[in-house]
Amino acid sequence: MVQFSDIQEAAGRIADKVHRTPVLTCATIDAMAGARLYFKCENLQKVGAFKMRGATNAVFSLPDNEAAKGVATHSSGNHAQALALAARLRGVPAYVVMPSSAPAVKRSAVADYGAEIITCEPNLAARESTLAEVVNRTGAVFVHPYDNDNIIAGQGTAALELLTDHPGLDVVMAPVGGGGLLAGTALATRALAPAADIIAAEPQGADDAHRSLAAGHIIPCEAPKTVADGLLTSLGVRNFPIIQEHVREIWLADDPAIVAAMRLVWERMKIIIEPSSAVCLAAVLARPERVSGQRIGMILSGGNVDLERLPW
């Protein structure tokens, strides 16, 4: 299992390759929540998402002989862009399997970072079989988007920075999809703020982590449906034990609340976030009795939005 020391090592490894993102506050949103909120702005990270942290740590953790053959993954989202850029920074090839349904803007970004894109049918079986062919052909190392120890450690550096800048928070929150960000956040928080509650937020239409935590075992998400498209994946097996041990609760938010929270951040804070980033704020605003008077840090996970298809 990943340890806090792995997160500390990751922080040193990636420090000159990623942004140390700012922590912003907003008096208007604080008044609405009845709490003091600290927003860790990973929407301002390279490639527009926290994924850059884990991908960079994973790529730069590889021995030279393995890295030389390149890295590979299957992704239609932020991990694809992050792995492509991290590989370019190290000067090694990247191979990204993307479904034919992936938005053109995301395909373009991955290509701009220098990755070879291999197109497949838009289903998991096709992604995995195509990835296996790519790995066999190239010898590249598969870097899973979230179920990977180096990915988890890299993602944990966001919370490490948050808690270094703002020690003594009462609650630390992260959204949960596959669980890489949440697992890393939980480990960093438990080490740096032992008394803080670690709470996740999840869309109501993709609530597998909420159900899994209650059941004590992973329950895969079937046919998830939510505007927060970055949180559609089911929990990873490496992430779940960490989440079980450290995460107190997972709060759900419905799509109208997520969209309202996203718009609120755009309008009041003047920054662009994607729907997945707004889930924590939506959950907080729906629970004034739970958060009253507390100091809450939350990770705004990304800001990659299709401006032609805004949800309002």
C-alpha positions as CSV (number, residue, x, y, z in Angstrom):
1,M,0.0,0.0,0.0
2,V,1.1,3.5,-0.8
3,Q,2.6,5.4,2.2
4,F,2.9,9.1,3.0
5,S,6.6,8.8,2.4
6,D,5.8,7.9,-1.2
7,I,3.9,11.2,-1.6
8,Q,6.8,13.1,-0.1
9,E,9.1,11.5,-2.6
10,A,6.7,12.2,-5.4
11,A,6.6,15.9,-4.4
12,G,10.3,16.1,-4.8
13,R,10.3,14.2,-8.1
14,I,7.7,16.4,-9.8
15,A,8.3,19.8,-8.2
16,D,10.1,21.3,-11.2
17,K,7.7,19.7,-13.7
18,V,4.2,20.7,-12.5
19,H,2.7,23.9,-11.2
20,R,2.3,24.5,-7.5
21,T,-1.3,25.6,-7.9
22,P,-2.8,28.4,-5.8
23,V,-5.4,28.1,-3.0
24,L,-8.2,30.6,-3.5
25,T,-11.0,31.7,-1.2
26,C,-14.3,33.5,-1.8
27,A,-16.1,35.5,0.8
28,T,-19.5,35.2,-1.0
29,I,-19.3,31.4,-1.2
30,D,-18.1,31.3,2.5
31,A,-21.2,33.2,3.5
32,M,-23.5,30.8,1.5
33,A,-21.8,27.8,3.0
34,G,-21.6,29.1,6.6
35,A,-18.0,27.9,6.5
36,R,-14.5,29.0,5.5
37,L,-13.6,27.2,2.2
38,Y,-10.1,26.8,0.7
39,F,-10.1,25.8,-2.9
40,K,-6.9,24.0,-4.2
41,C,-7.0,25.0,-7.9
42,E,-5.9,22.0,-9.9
43,N,-7.9,23.5,-12.7
44,L,-4.9,25.7,-13.1
45,Q,-2.5,22.8,-13.3
46,K,-0.7,21.8,-16.5
47,V,-3.1,20.0,-18.9
48,G,-5.9,21.6,-16.8
49,A,-6.2,18.9,-14.2
50,F,-4.6,17.1,-11.2
51,K,-3.9,14.2,-13.4
52,M,-0.6,15.8,-14.4
53,R,0.8,15.1,-10.9
54,G,0.2,11.3,-11.0
55,A,1.2,10.9,-14.6
56,T,4.5,12.8,-14.1
57,N,5.4,10.8,-11.0
58,A,4.6,7.5,-12.8
59,V,6.7,8.4,-15.9
60,F,9.7,9.8,-14.0
61,S,9.6,6.8,-11.5
62,L,10.4,4.4,-14.3
63,P,14.0,3.0,-14.8
64,D,15.7,4.3,-17.9
65,N,15.5,1.0,-19.7
66,E,11.8,0.7,-19.2
67,A,11.0,4.3,-19.9
68,A,12.9,4.2,-23.2
69,K,10.2,1.9,-24.6
70,G,7.6,4.4,-23.8
71,V,4.3,4.5,-21.8
72,A,0.8,3.5,-22.8
73,T,-2.7,3.9,-21.5
74,H,-6.3,4.0,-22.5
75,S,-8.2,7.2,-21.7
76,S,-10.5,9.7,-23.4
77,G,-9.9,12.4,-20.8
78,N,-7.4,14.2,-18.7
79,H,-5.1,11.2,-18.0
80,A,-4.5,10.8,-21.7
81,Q,-3.3,14.4,-22.0
82,A,-1.3,14.2,-18.7
83,L,0.6,11.0,-19.7
84,A,1.3,12.4,-23.2
85,L,2.9,15.6,-21.7
86,A,4.8,13.7,-19.0
87,A,6.2,11.4,-21.6
88,R,7.3,14.4,-23.7
89,L,9.0,16.0,-20.7
90,R,11.0,12.8,-20.2
91,G,11.6,12.4,-24.0
92,V,10.0,9.0,-24.3
93,P,7.2,7.8,-26.6
94,A,3.5,7.7,-25.4
95,Y,0.8,5.6,-26.9
96,V,-2.8,6.5,-26.0
97,V,-5.8,4.3,-26.9
98,M,-8.8,6.5,-27.3
99,P,-12.4,5.6,-28.2
100,S,-13.8,6.8,-31.4
101,S,-16.4,8.8,-29.4
102,A,-13.7,10.9,-27.7
103,P,-14.2,14.7,-28.2
104,A,-12.1,16.1,-31.0
105,V,-10.7,18.8,-28.7
106,K,-9.3,16.1,-26.4
107,R,-7.8,14.0,-29.3
108,S,-6.2,17.2,-30.6
109,A,-4.6,18.0,-27.2
110,V,-3.2,14.5,-26.8
111,A,-1.7,14.7,-30.3
112,D,-0.3,18.1,-29.7
113,Y,1.6,16.7,-26.7
114,G,3.2,14.2,-29.1
115,A,1.5,11.0,-28.3
116,E,0.6,8.3,-30.9
117,I,-3.2,7.9,-30.8
118,I,-4.7,4.5,-31.4
119,T,-8.5,4.6,-32.0
120,C,-10.8,1.8,-30.7
121,E,-14.5,1.2,-30.4
122,P,-16.1,3.0,-27.5
123,N,-16.4,0.2,-24.9
124,L,-14.1,-1.1,-22.2
125,A,-13.4,-4.5,-23.8
126,A,-12.2,-2.7,-27.0
127,R,-10.0,-0.3,-25.0
128,E,-8.3,-3.2,-23.1
129,S,-7.8,-5.4,-26.1
130,T,-6.4,-2.6,-28.2
131,L,-4.1,-1.5,-25.3
132,A,-2.8,-5.1,-25.0
133,E,-2.0,-5.1,-28.7
134,V,-0.1,-1.8,-28.3
135,V,1.9,-3.0,-25.4
136,N,2.8,-6.2,-27.2
137,R,3.8,-4.2,-30.3
138,T,5.9,-1.5,-28.5
139,G,7.0,-2.9,-25.2
140,A,5.6,0.2,-23.6
141,V,4.7,0.3,-19.9
142,F,1.0,0.5,-19.1
143,V,0.2,3.3,-16.7
144,H,-3.3,2.9,-15.3
145,P,-5.2,6.2,-14.9
146,Y,-5.9,5.6,-11.2
147,D,-5.2,2.0,-10.0
148,N,-1.4,2.5,-9.8
149,D,0.8,3.2,-6.8
150,N,2.8,5.9,-8.4
151,I,-0.3,7.6,-9.7
152,I,-1.8,7.6,-6.2
153,A,1.3,9.0,-4.7
154,G,1.5,11.8,-7.3
155,Q,-2.1,12.8,-6.8
156,G,-1.5,13.0,-3.1
157,T,0.9,15.9,-3.6
158,A,-2.0,18.3,-4.2
159,A,-3.3,17.8,-0.6
160,L,0.3,17.9,0.7
161,E,0.6,21.4,-0.8
162,L,-2.9,22.4,0.4
163,L,-2.1,21.4,4.0
164,T,1.4,22.9,3.9
165,D,-0.1,26.3,2.9
166,H,-3.2,26.0,5.2
167,P,-2.5,23.7,8.2
168,G,-5.2,23.0,10.8
169,L,-8.1,22.4,8.4
170,D,-11.1,20.7,10.0
171,V,-12.2,18.9,6.8
172,V,-10.3,18.0,3.6
173,M,-12.4,17.0,0.6
174,A,-11.8,15.5,-2.9
175,P,-14.2,14.2,-5.6
176,V,-14.1,10.5,-6.2
177,G,-14.3,8.5,-9.5
178,G,-11.6,5.8,-9.8
179,G,-10.2,6.9,-6.4
180,G,-6.6,7.9,-7.2
181,L,-7.0,11.5,-6.1
182,L,-9.1,10.6,-3.0
183,A,-6.6,7.9,-1.9
184,G,-3.7,10.2,-2.2
185,T,-5.5,13.0,-0.5
186,A,-6.5,10.7,2.3
187,L,-2.9,9.6,3.0
188,A,-1.5,13.1,2.9
189,T,-4.3,14.4,5.1
190,R,-4.0,11.7,7.7
191,A,-0.2,12.4,8.0
192,L,-0.4,16.2,8.0
193,A,-3.7,16.9,9.7
194,P,-4.5,13.8,11.8
195,A,-7.6,15.4,13.4
196,A,-9.2,16.4,10.1
197,D,-12.2,14.6,8.7
198,I,-11.6,13.2,5.2
199,I,-14.8,13.4,3.2
200,A,-15.3,12.6,-0.5
201,A,-18.0,13.9,-2.8
202,E,-19.6,11.9,-5.6
203,P,-22.4,12.4,-8.2
204,Q,-25.7,10.7,-7.3
205,G,-25.8,9.2,-10.7
206,A,-22.4,7.5,-10.3
207,D,-22.4,6.6,-6.6
208,D,-20.4,3.3,-6.7
209,A,-17.9,4.6,-4.1
210,H,-20.6,5.6,-1.7
211,R,-22.2,2.1,-2.0
212,S,-18.9,0.3,-1.9
213,L,-17.8,2.1,1.3
214,A,-21.1,1.2,2.9
215,A,-21.0,-2.4,1.8
216,G,-17.3,-3.0,2.6
217,H,-16.4,-4.2,-0.8
218,I,-16.2,-2.7,-4.3
219,I,-19.5,-2.5,-6.2
220,P,-18.8,-1.6,-9.8
221,C,-20.8,1.2,-11.3
222,E,-23.2,0.0,-13.9
223,A,-24.6,2.5,-16.5
224,P,-23.5,5.7,-14.6
225,K,-25.2,8.9,-15.7
226,T,-24.0,12.3,-14.6
227,V,-22.9,15.6,-15.9
228,A,-19.6,15.1,-14.0
229,D,-18.1,12.9,-16.7
230,G,-14.7,12.8,-15.1
231,L,-16.2,10.7,-12.2
232,L,-17.8,7.8,-14.2
233,T,-15.2,5.2,-13.5
234,S,-15.5,2.5,-10.8
235,L,-13.1,2.4,-7.8
236,G,-9.6,0.8,-8.3
237,V,-8.5,-2.1,-6.1
238,R,-5.4,-0.3,-4.9
239,N,-7.4,2.7,-3.9
240,F,-10.3,1.1,-2.0
241,P,-8.4,-0.2,1.1
242,I,-6.9,3.3,1.6
243,I,-10.4,4.9,1.3
244,Q,-11.9,2.3,3.6
245,E,-9.3,3.1,6.3
246,H,-9.2,6.9,6.1
247,V,-12.4,8.3,4.5
248,R,-15.1,9.1,7.0
249,E,-18.0,9.7,4.6
250,I,-18.9,10.1,0.9
251,W,-21.4,12.9,0.3
252,L,-23.6,12.7,-2.8
253,A,-24.7,15.6,-5.0
254,D,-27.3,15.6,-7.8
255,D,-26.6,17.0,-11.2
256,P,-28.6,20.2,-10.8
257,A,-26.7,21.0,-7.6
258,I,-23.4,20.2,-9.4
259,V,-24.2,22.5,-12.3
260,A,-25.3,25.3,-9.9
261,A,-22.0,25.0,-8.0
262,M,-20.0,25.0,-11.1
263,R,-21.7,28.2,-12.3
264,L,-21.3,29.8,-8.9
265,V,-17.5,29.3,-9.1
266,W,-17.4,30.7,-12.6
267,E,-19.5,33.7,-11.7
268,R,-18.0,34.5,-8.2
269,M,-14.4,33.3,-8.4
270,K,-13.9,34.0,-12.1
271,I,-12.2,30.7,-12.7
272,I,-13.2,27.9,-15.1
273,I,-13.9,24.5,-13.5
274,E,-15.4,21.4,-15.0
275,P,-18.5,19.7,-13.5
276,S,-16.4,17.0,-11.7
277,S,-14.6,19.9,-9.8
278,A,-17.9,21.2,-8.5
279,V,-19.1,18.1,-6.8
280,C,-17.4,18.9,-3.5
281,L,-18.9,22.4,-3.3
282,A,-22.3,21.2,-4.3
283,A,-22.2,18.6,-1.5
284,V,-21.1,21.3,1.0
285,L,-23.8,23.8,0.1
286,A,-26.4,21.1,0.5
287,R,-25.3,20.4,4.1
288,P,-25.1,23.6,6.0
289,E,-25.8,21.9,9.3
290,R,-22.8,19.6,8.8
291,V,-20.2,22.3,7.8
292,S,-21.2,25.3,9.9
293,G,-18.2,27.2,11.2
294,Q,-15.6,24.7,9.9
295,R,-12.5,25.3,7.8
296,I,-12.8,23.1,4.8
297,G,-10.2,22.5,2.1
298,M,-11.3,21.0,-1.2
299,I,-9.5,20.1,-4.4
300,L,-10.9,21.6,-7.6
301,S,-9.8,18.7,-9.7
302,G,-9.8,20.2,-13.2
303,G,-11.0,22.8,-15.7
304,N,-11.3,21.1,-19.0
305,V,-14.7,22.1,-20.4
306,D,-16.1,22.0,-23.8
307,L,-17.1,25.6,-24.2
308,E,-19.5,24.7,-27.0
309,R,-21.5,22.5,-24.6
310,L,-21.8,24.2,-21.3
311,P,-24.3,22.6,-18.9
312,W,-26.4,25.7,-18.4
